[in-house]
Amino acid sequence: MSIPTTTRAVAARAPGPVDASESFVEVEIPLDPIGEHDLLVEVAAVSVNPVDHKVRSSFDADDAPRVLGFDAAGTVVAVGDSVSRFAVGDEVFYAGVINRPGSNAQYQLVDEHIVGRKPTSLSFGDAAALPLTSITAHESLFARLGLTAQSSGILLVVGGAGGVGSMMIQLARALTDVTVIATASRDESERWVRDLGAHHVVHPRELSTAVPTIAPDGVDHIFSPYSEGNVETYAEIMAVGGAVVAIDEPEGLDTLPLKSRSQSWHWELMFSVPLYRPTDDSQHRILTEIADLVDAGQIRTTATTTLSPIDPDTLRDAHTRSESGSVIGKVVLTRG
Protein backbone atom coordinates (compact mmCIF):
# COMPACT_ATOMS: atom_id res chain seq x y z
CA MET A 1 0.00 0.00 0.00
CA SER A 2 1.08 3.58 -0.53
CA ILE A 3 1.99 5.42 2.65
CA PRO A 4 -0.87 7.77 3.62
CA THR A 5 -0.09 11.45 4.10
CA THR A 6 -3.37 12.35 5.84
CA THR A 7 -5.68 10.64 8.28
CA ARG A 8 -9.30 10.82 9.32
CA ALA A 9 -9.61 11.52 13.03
CA VAL A 10 -12.01 12.59 15.75
CA ALA A 11 -10.81 15.83 17.33
CA ALA A 12 -11.85 18.66 19.59
CA ARG A 13 -12.10 21.98 17.77
CA ALA A 14 -12.24 23.87 21.06
CA PRO A 15 -11.73 22.97 24.72
CA GLY A 16 -14.99 22.18 26.46
CA PRO A 17 -17.23 19.75 28.32
CA VAL A 18 -18.28 16.37 27.01
CA ASP A 19 -21.60 17.65 25.64
CA ALA A 20 -20.14 20.63 23.74
CA SER A 21 -20.72 20.46 19.99
CA GLU A 22 -17.04 21.15 19.21
CA SER A 23 -15.65 18.50 21.58
CA PHE A 24 -16.02 15.58 19.13
CA VAL A 25 -15.78 16.42 15.43
CA GLU A 26 -14.59 14.32 12.49
CA VAL A 27 -11.64 15.93 10.68
CA GLU A 28 -9.04 15.12 8.06
CA ILE A 29 -5.56 16.16 9.15
CA PRO A 30 -2.10 15.86 7.60
CA LEU A 31 0.33 13.30 8.98
CA ASP A 32 3.79 14.50 9.93
CA PRO A 33 6.75 12.97 8.07
CA ILE A 34 7.72 9.58 9.54
CA GLY A 35 10.60 10.11 11.97
CA GLU A 36 13.63 7.84 12.13
CA HIS A 37 12.20 5.79 15.01
CA ASP A 38 8.52 6.24 14.16
CA LEU A 39 5.96 3.60 13.38
CA LEU A 40 2.91 4.49 11.32
CA VAL A 41 0.10 2.43 12.85
CA GLU A 42 -3.33 1.72 11.42
CA VAL A 43 -5.39 2.00 14.60
CA ALA A 44 -7.88 -0.81 15.23
CA ALA A 45 -8.96 0.00 18.79
CA VAL A 46 -8.55 2.65 21.49
CA SER A 47 -9.60 3.13 25.10
CA VAL A 48 -10.55 6.10 27.27
CA ASN A 49 -8.58 7.37 30.27
CA PRO A 50 -9.06 10.31 32.66
CA VAL A 51 -6.28 12.17 30.85
CA ASP A 52 -8.57 12.32 27.79
CA HIS A 53 -11.16 14.26 29.80
CA LYS A 54 -8.54 16.60 31.23
CA VAL A 55 -6.93 17.43 27.89
CA ARG A 56 -10.26 17.78 26.07
CA SER A 57 -11.53 20.35 28.56
CA SER A 58 -8.36 22.42 28.98
CA PHE A 59 -6.06 22.32 25.94
CA ASP A 60 -4.80 25.52 24.33
CA ALA A 61 -7.32 26.62 21.68
CA ASP A 62 -4.41 27.53 19.39
CA ASP A 63 -3.64 23.78 19.15
CA ALA A 64 -7.06 22.95 17.67
CA PRO A 65 -8.11 20.63 16.26
CA ARG A 66 -6.77 18.44 19.08
CA VAL A 67 -6.85 14.68 18.43
CA LEU A 68 -7.21 12.86 21.75
CA GLY A 69 -6.54 9.23 22.62
CA PHE A 70 -3.70 7.81 24.73
CA ASP A 71 -4.19 4.06 24.26
CA ALA A 72 -4.23 2.13 21.03
CA ALA A 73 -3.77 -1.24 19.39
CA GLY A 74 -3.24 -1.68 15.69
CA THR A 75 -1.02 -2.80 12.83
CA VAL A 76 2.24 -1.25 11.62
CA VAL A 77 1.93 -0.04 8.01
CA ALA A 78 5.23 1.86 7.66
CA VAL A 79 8.43 2.38 9.67
CA GLY A 80 11.14 5.00 9.98
CA ASP A 81 14.64 4.46 8.62
CA SER A 82 16.17 3.59 12.02
CA VAL A 83 13.40 1.38 13.40
CA SER A 84 14.84 -1.88 14.75
CA ARG A 85 12.14 -3.34 17.00
CA PHE A 86 9.19 -3.68 14.59
CA ALA A 87 8.35 -4.31 10.95
CA VAL A 88 5.41 -3.66 8.65
CA GLY A 89 2.59 -6.03 9.52
CA ASP A 90 3.38 -6.28 13.24
CA GLU A 91 0.45 -5.99 15.64
CA VAL A 92 1.29 -3.54 18.44
CA PHE A 93 -0.15 -1.69 21.43
CA TYR A 94 0.96 1.50 23.16
CA ALA A 95 -0.07 4.55 25.20
CA GLY A 96 1.51 7.28 23.08
CA VAL A 97 2.65 10.64 24.38
CA ILE A 98 0.82 13.83 25.22
CA ASN A 99 2.65 16.18 22.82
CA ARG A 100 1.73 14.37 19.57
CA PRO A 101 -1.65 13.75 17.88
CA GLY A 102 -3.60 11.03 19.67
CA SER A 103 -4.97 7.63 18.75
CA ASN A 104 -8.57 8.58 17.90
CA ALA A 105 -7.58 8.42 14.25
CA GLN A 106 -7.30 5.99 11.37
CA TYR A 107 -3.49 6.32 11.35
CA GLN A 108 -1.11 7.46 14.08
CA LEU A 109 2.63 8.05 14.31
CA VAL A 110 4.29 6.73 17.47
CA ASP A 111 7.92 6.26 18.48
CA GLU A 112 9.03 2.62 18.66
CA HIS A 113 10.66 3.22 22.07
CA ILE A 114 7.21 3.31 23.73
CA VAL A 115 5.49 0.53 21.75
CA GLY A 116 5.05 -3.14 22.62
CA ARG A 117 3.93 -6.18 20.66
CA LYS A 118 0.21 -6.81 21.07
CA PRO A 119 -0.56 -9.87 23.23
CA THR A 120 -1.33 -12.64 20.74
CA SER A 121 -4.09 -14.00 22.97
CA LEU A 122 -6.09 -10.75 22.96
CA SER A 123 -8.24 -9.00 20.40
CA PHE A 124 -7.26 -5.48 19.43
CA GLY A 125 -10.04 -4.12 21.65
CA ASP A 126 -8.98 -6.06 24.74
CA ALA A 127 -5.34 -5.10 24.14
CA ALA A 128 -6.17 -1.39 23.81
CA ALA A 129 -7.44 -1.34 27.41
CA LEU A 130 -3.99 -2.07 28.83
CA PRO A 131 -1.06 0.18 27.84
CA LEU A 132 -1.47 3.43 29.79
CA THR A 133 -2.74 1.80 32.96
CA SER A 134 -0.19 -1.03 32.80
CA ILE A 135 2.73 1.37 32.37
CA THR A 136 1.43 3.61 35.17
CA ALA A 137 0.97 0.67 37.53
CA HIS A 138 4.33 -0.90 36.65
CA GLU A 139 6.24 2.37 37.07
CA SER A 140 4.39 3.05 40.33
CA LEU A 141 5.28 -0.33 41.80
CA PHE A 142 8.83 -0.79 40.59
CA ALA A 143 10.29 2.61 39.59
CA ARG A 144 8.60 4.76 42.25
CA LEU A 145 8.02 2.40 45.22
CA GLY A 146 11.08 0.30 44.42
CA LEU A 147 9.39 -3.09 44.81
CA THR A 148 11.05 -6.27 43.57
CA ALA A 149 10.03 -9.89 43.09
CA GLN A 150 11.13 -10.50 46.69
CA SER A 151 9.09 -7.63 48.16
CA SER A 152 6.52 -8.48 50.81
CA GLY A 153 4.69 -6.11 53.16
CA ILE A 154 1.27 -4.61 52.56
CA LEU A 155 0.08 -2.50 49.61
CA LEU A 156 -3.11 -0.43 49.78
CA VAL A 157 -4.63 0.23 46.34
CA VAL A 158 -7.10 3.10 46.56
CA GLY A 159 -9.62 3.00 43.71
CA GLY A 160 -9.01 -0.71 43.12
CA ALA A 161 -11.70 -1.09 40.44
CA GLY A 162 -10.37 1.78 38.32
CA GLY A 163 -8.16 1.34 35.28
CA VAL A 164 -4.81 1.79 37.05
CA GLY A 165 -6.00 0.22 40.30
CA SER A 166 -7.01 -2.93 38.41
CA MET A 167 -3.50 -3.24 36.99
CA MET A 168 -1.83 -2.40 40.32
CA ILE A 169 -3.61 -5.37 41.90
CA GLN A 170 -2.75 -7.76 39.08
CA LEU A 171 0.91 -6.77 38.75
CA ALA A 172 1.49 -6.75 42.51
CA ARG A 173 0.08 -10.27 42.75
CA ALA A 174 1.91 -11.57 39.66
CA LEU A 175 5.32 -10.00 40.25
CA THR A 176 5.73 -9.50 44.03
CA ASP A 177 4.84 -11.20 47.30
CA VAL A 178 2.96 -8.23 48.82
CA THR A 179 -0.42 -8.49 50.48
CA VAL A 180 -2.93 -6.33 48.61
CA ILE A 181 -5.71 -4.33 50.23
CA ALA A 182 -8.01 -2.64 47.69
CA THR A 183 -10.76 -0.09 48.19
CA ALA A 184 -14.18 -0.59 46.62
CA SER A 185 -17.44 1.22 47.33
CA ARG A 186 -19.98 -1.02 45.56
CA ASP A 187 -20.72 -4.74 45.58
CA GLU A 188 -19.77 -5.11 41.92
CA SER A 189 -16.51 -3.23 42.51
CA GLU A 190 -15.69 -5.51 45.44
CA ARG A 191 -16.31 -8.61 43.32
CA TRP A 192 -14.10 -7.17 40.57
CA VAL A 193 -11.09 -6.43 42.81
CA ARG A 194 -11.33 -9.76 44.62
CA ASP A 195 -11.44 -11.55 41.27
CA LEU A 196 -8.28 -9.67 40.23
CA GLY A 197 -6.49 -10.93 43.33
CA ALA A 198 -7.00 -8.46 46.18
CA HIS A 199 -6.51 -10.22 49.52
CA HIS A 200 -8.69 -7.74 51.42
CA VAL A 201 -11.28 -5.11 50.41
CA VAL A 202 -12.30 -2.02 52.41
CA HIS A 203 -14.66 0.87 51.75
CA PRO A 204 -12.77 4.07 50.79
CA ARG A 205 -14.60 6.06 53.46
CA GLU A 206 -13.50 3.61 56.16
CA LEU A 207 -9.72 3.65 55.67
CA SER A 208 -8.90 4.92 59.14
CA THR A 209 -10.96 2.21 60.86
CA ALA A 210 -10.85 -0.77 58.49
CA VAL A 211 -7.18 -0.76 57.45
CA PRO A 212 -5.72 -0.94 61.01
CA THR A 213 -7.73 -4.11 61.68
CA ILE A 214 -5.95 -5.75 58.72
CA ALA A 215 -2.55 -4.06 59.16
CA PRO A 216 -2.16 -3.07 62.83
CA ASP A 217 1.48 -2.05 62.25
CA GLY A 218 0.51 0.01 59.20
CA VAL A 219 0.61 -0.55 55.46
CA ASP A 220 3.95 -0.21 53.71
CA HIS A 221 2.78 1.26 50.41
CA ILE A 222 -0.23 3.24 49.20
CA PHE A 223 -1.36 3.87 45.62
CA SER A 224 -3.40 7.08 45.51
CA PRO A 225 -5.52 8.38 42.62
CA TYR A 226 -7.59 10.44 45.09
CA SER A 227 -5.19 12.34 47.36
CA GLU A 228 -7.12 15.47 48.28
CA GLY A 229 -8.20 15.27 51.92
CA ASN A 230 -6.50 11.92 52.46
CA VAL A 231 -2.92 12.81 53.46
CA GLU A 232 -3.57 12.75 57.20
CA THR A 233 -5.40 9.43 56.90
CA TYR A 234 -2.55 7.98 54.86
CA ALA A 235 -0.06 9.12 57.50
CA GLU A 236 -2.12 7.43 60.22
CA ILE A 237 -2.50 4.06 58.49
CA MET A 238 1.03 3.80 57.05
CA ALA A 239 3.97 2.18 58.77
CA VAL A 240 7.10 4.10 59.72
CA GLY A 241 9.02 4.68 56.49
CA GLY A 242 5.99 3.89 54.36
CA ALA A 243 5.48 5.45 50.94
CA VAL A 244 2.65 6.84 48.84
CA VAL A 245 2.66 6.99 45.04
CA ALA A 246 0.03 9.35 43.61
CA ILE A 247 -1.23 9.97 40.08
CA ASP A 248 -3.68 12.83 40.65
CA GLU A 249 -3.07 16.60 40.78
CA PRO A 250 -4.60 18.08 43.95
CA GLU A 251 -3.85 21.78 44.29
CA GLY A 252 -1.97 22.93 47.38
CA LEU A 253 -1.37 19.42 48.70
CA ASP A 254 0.26 19.46 52.15
CA THR A 255 2.36 16.35 52.80
CA LEU A 256 3.77 17.54 56.14
CA PRO A 257 1.69 14.96 58.11
CA LEU A 258 4.03 12.29 56.66
CA LYS A 259 7.12 13.74 58.32
CA SER A 260 6.77 12.41 61.87
CA ARG A 261 6.96 8.79 60.70
CA SER A 262 9.55 9.47 57.97
CA GLN A 263 7.03 8.56 55.30
CA SER A 264 7.52 9.60 51.68
CA TRP A 265 5.40 10.83 48.77
CA HIS A 266 6.09 9.98 45.12
CA TRP A 267 4.47 11.20 41.92
CA GLU A 268 3.87 9.02 38.88
CA LEU A 269 3.17 10.33 35.37
CA MET A 270 3.72 7.80 32.61
CA PHE A 271 4.28 10.59 30.06
CA SER A 272 7.48 11.69 31.87
CA VAL A 273 9.66 9.10 30.14
CA PRO A 274 8.64 9.81 26.51
CA LEU A 275 8.59 13.57 27.12
CA TYR A 276 11.96 13.92 28.83
CA ARG A 277 13.87 10.75 27.90
CA PRO A 278 12.64 10.01 24.38
CA THR A 279 15.30 7.36 23.65
CA ASP A 280 14.57 5.46 26.87
CA ASP A 281 12.97 2.13 25.90
CA SER A 282 11.75 1.20 29.40
CA GLN A 283 8.08 1.50 28.37
CA HIS A 284 8.72 -0.76 25.37
CA ARG A 285 10.15 -3.29 27.81
CA ILE A 286 7.22 -2.89 30.22
CA LEU A 287 4.69 -3.50 27.46
CA THR A 288 6.66 -6.52 26.27
CA GLU A 289 6.49 -7.91 29.81
CA ILE A 290 2.76 -7.14 30.00
CA ALA A 291 2.15 -9.01 26.71
CA ASP A 292 4.12 -11.99 28.02
CA LEU A 293 2.15 -12.02 31.29
CA VAL A 294 -1.17 -11.83 29.43
CA ASP A 295 -0.23 -14.61 27.03
CA ALA A 296 0.92 -16.75 29.97
CA GLY A 297 -2.46 -16.27 31.66
CA GLN A 298 -0.99 -14.41 34.65
CA ILE A 299 -2.88 -11.15 34.09
CA ARG A 300 -5.91 -10.24 32.00
CA THR A 301 -7.45 -7.35 30.12
CA THR A 302 -9.45 -4.81 32.10
CA ALA A 303 -11.83 -4.00 29.22
CA THR A 304 -15.40 -4.20 30.52
CA THR A 305 -17.31 -2.13 27.94
CA THR A 306 -16.67 -2.26 24.18
CA LEU A 307 -18.24 0.27 21.83
CA SER A 308 -18.02 0.69 18.05
CA PRO A 309 -17.16 2.43 15.77
CA ILE A 310 -14.54 5.07 16.60
CA ASP A 311 -16.57 8.12 15.61
CA PRO A 312 -17.73 11.35 17.29
CA ASP A 313 -20.96 9.94 18.73
CA THR A 314 -19.36 6.81 20.14
CA LEU A 315 -16.41 8.70 21.61
CA ARG A 316 -18.79 11.17 23.25
CA ASP A 317 -20.65 8.19 24.74
CA ALA A 318 -17.38 6.65 25.96
CA HIS A 319 -16.21 9.91 27.57
CA THR A 320 -19.60 10.38 29.25
CA ARG A 321 -19.46 6.89 30.73
CA SER A 322 -15.87 7.31 31.86
CA GLU A 323 -16.48 10.73 33.43
CA SER A 324 -19.42 9.36 35.43
CA GLY A 325 -16.95 7.73 37.80
CA SER A 326 -18.98 4.52 37.88
CA VAL A 327 -17.03 2.53 35.26
CA ILE A 328 -15.28 -0.61 36.46
CA GLY A 329 -12.13 -1.33 34.43
CA LYS A 330 -11.93 0.36 31.01
CA VAL A 331 -14.17 1.53 28.16
CA VAL A 332 -12.82 0.39 24.78
CA LEU A 333 -13.73 1.44 21.23
CA THR A 334 -13.06 -0.64 18.13
CA ARG A 335 -12.93 0.38 14.49
CA GLY A 336 -15.86 -1.89 13.59
N, C-alpha and C positions, 0 to 999 in steps of 0.2 A: 504494500500500500504506500501511497505517497504520504509524506509527513505533513500533517495538518499545520496550518499557520494561524488558524483561529479556532475558537471553541465556543459552543453554546454553554451557557451557565445560568444559574439562578443567583442574583445579586441584590444587594440593597442599594437603592439609588440615593438614599438619605438615611441618617441614623434615626431610629425610632422604635416604638413598641411593636410587639408581635402583630397587632392588628392594623398597623399603618399600611396604606396602599403601596408605599414605596419600599417597604421592607423586604418584599419577595417579588422580584421582577425577572422575567427571562430576558437575557441579553446575549449578544454575540460579541466576544472580545478577542483582540489579537493575543496570540501566544508569544512570549518572549523567545529569543533564540535559545536553543538547547545549550546549556552550559557544559563544561568539560565533564563534570561528575553528575549531570542531570539524567534522570529517566523521564521520558514522556509516557504517562500512564493513561490508558483508557479506563476511566473509572466505572466500576460495576456496582459499587455500593458505598454508602457513607453512613455515619451515625452522628447523633447530636450530643453535644457536651455543654456544660454551663458557659464555657468560654465563648460559644457561638452567640448566646444571648447577650453577654457582656459587650462583645465587639459590635454586634448588630445595633445595639442601642447607643453606642458612644464613640464610634469611629469618626475620624475627621472627615467632614463633608467634602473636602477637596480630594479625598481618595476615592470618591464614588465613580463608577459603581464598585462596591466592595463585595467580592465573592467570598462567602463564608465556607466553613467546613474544615474540620481539623482531624478527621479520621477518614480513611478510605481503604478500599481493596479493589484491585483491578489488574490489568494485564499491560506489561511493558510493550510499547509499540515503536519506540526509538530510544537510542542511548547516546550520551555525549562521548566525545573522543577518548576520554580517560577513564570511562567506566570499567570497573574490573569485577564487580560483584554480581552483576545481572546481565541478562541478554534479552533481546527481543523475544517475546512469547512467554517470559516468566510471569507467574502470578505472584503478586506482592501485596503487602499491607503496610500502612504507615500512618503517622499522625501529623506530618507536615510541620510547618513553621508559621509563625504569626505574621511575618513580614513579606509573604508571597501570596498570590491568589490561592483561594481555598479549593476544597475538593468537590463542592457542589457544582460540578462542571462535567462535560463529556470527556475532556482531556485536562490533565494537570501535570505541570513540571515539578519534580521533587528531587532533592539531592540524594544520591545513593547511600550516603553516610547515615541517613536516618530511616532507611527502608529495610524491611525484613521480608523473607519469603512467606507467602501465605500458607497457613497450616493446610496440609493436603486433605485433612479429614473434615474441614469446614467449608461451607458454601461461602461465596463472597460476602453475603449479608452477615452471616455469623462471625466472619473474620473482621469485618469493619467495626464491630462493637468493641474490639480489644485494644488497638494500639495506644491511644492517648492514656487511657486508664491504666493499662499494663505498665507503660513506661513510668507514669507518675507513681504507681504503687511500688514498682521495683526500685526506683531511685529513692523513694521515701524510706524503704526498708533497709537497703544496702548501702547507698551513697550517703544518705543523711543520718540515719540512726546507727549505721555501722554494723548491722546484724550479719551473721555468717551462718553457715550450715550447722555449726555447733551451738548457736545461740539458743538459750532457754529463756526463763523469765516470763513475764506476762505483758501482752500487748492489748491495749484497748483501742478498738476501731470504732470511732464515732461515725454515725451514718453508714452502718454496715451494709445496708441494702442499696446504697448508691453505686454509681459506676466505679469510682475508685475504691470505695469501701469493699465492694464485692471482689475486686482483684487483690486488695490487701489481705483479706481473709485467705483466699486461695493460695497466694504466693507464700504467705507466712506458714501455712500448713504444709505446702509442698517442699519448701526449701529451708525451713528452720525447724527448731524444736520448741518454739514458744507456745504458750497457752494463749488462746485468743478469746477475748471478751468483745462482743459486738453490741452496739446499740441498735434497737429497733422499736418503733412506736406502734406498729400494727401487727395483727396476727399473721398476715401474709408476709410481712417483712421479717418477722421472727422465723417463720418456716424457711424463708429464702436463705437467711444467714446461717441457720443451723445446717441446711442442706449443703451449703458451701464449705462447712467445716468449723464454724465457730463452736468453741467448747461451752461458752456461757453467753447468755443474752440478757441485757438489762434495758430498761426504758431510759431514753436520753434525759428525761427530767428527774431521774432518780439516781444519778451518778454518785452523789455524795453519800447516799445511804446503801445502795445496792452493791457498788464496787467493793467497799471495805469488807463486806461479808464474804466475798470471793477472794480478795487479795488483802488480807489484814495488814500486811507489811507494805502495801502500795504496789501499784503497777509500775513496770519498768519503762514502758513506752506508750505514747498516745499518738494516734493519728487523728488530726482535727481539721475537718472541713467547715466547722462552725465554731469559731474561736471567740467571737464577741460575747462577753458576759460569762465566759467559762474559765478564765485564767485562774481565778482563786480556787475554783473547784478542782481544776487539774492539779494545782499545787497541793491541795489537801489529799488527793487520792493517789498521787505519785510517790514512789519510793525516793529516798535520798539519792541524788545523782540521776534521777529519771530524766527522760527527754520527750519533748513534744515535737512532732513534725506537722506543720500546718500548710494548707493549700489555699486558704481564703485570704481576703484582703480587708480585715477590719480596720477602720480608721482610728488612730490614736490608741492603739493597743498598748496596755501597760503590763509588762511581763515581770515587774518587780516582785510580785508574790512568789516567784520561783526561786528567789535568791536564797532564802533562809535554809533551804534543803539542797542547795547547789544543783538545782535542776536547770535544764537548758531548753532553748526554743530554736527550732530549725524551720526554715522556709523551703518549700519545694515548688518549683515551676519547671515543667518539663521542656518548655521552650528555651530555657537558659542555655542548654548545650548547643542546639543549632544556631542560636542567635550569636553567641559569644565564642564558641569553639567549633566553627563550621566543619573542620576536618576531623573532629572527634567522631569515631564510629561506635561509641558505646551504646547508642540507641539502636543501631543496626544489630549489635550483639545481643541486646536485651530482647528485641523482637525475634531474633533467631532462637533464643532460649524459650521464649513464649511459644513459638510454633512447635518446638520440640516437645514441650510439656503438654500442649494440647494434643498433639498426635500420639503421645504416649498415654493419654487418658488421665493425666495427673491434674489438669485444670480444664475448665470448660468455658465456652462463650457466655457472656452475660447479656446477650440479646434477648429481650422479652417481648418486644413489639416490632413487627416488620411491616413497613408501609411501602407503597409503590404507586407511581414512578417517582423519580427525582425531579419534581417540578415545583412551581411556586406554591400551589395549593397544598401539596403534600408536605412540603417543608414547613409551611406555616402551621399545619396540623401538628407536625413533629415538635416544633418549637413550643407550641402551646401546651402540649402534653408534658414536655420536659420542664417547662417553667412552672407547671402546677405544683411541683415538689412531691408528687405522689407516685412517680414512676419508680418501679423496682428494676434494677439493672439498666439496660440501655434501649433507646429507640433507634431503629435501623431503617434506612431507606435503600431500596434496590432499584436498578435501572428499569427493570420490567420488560 
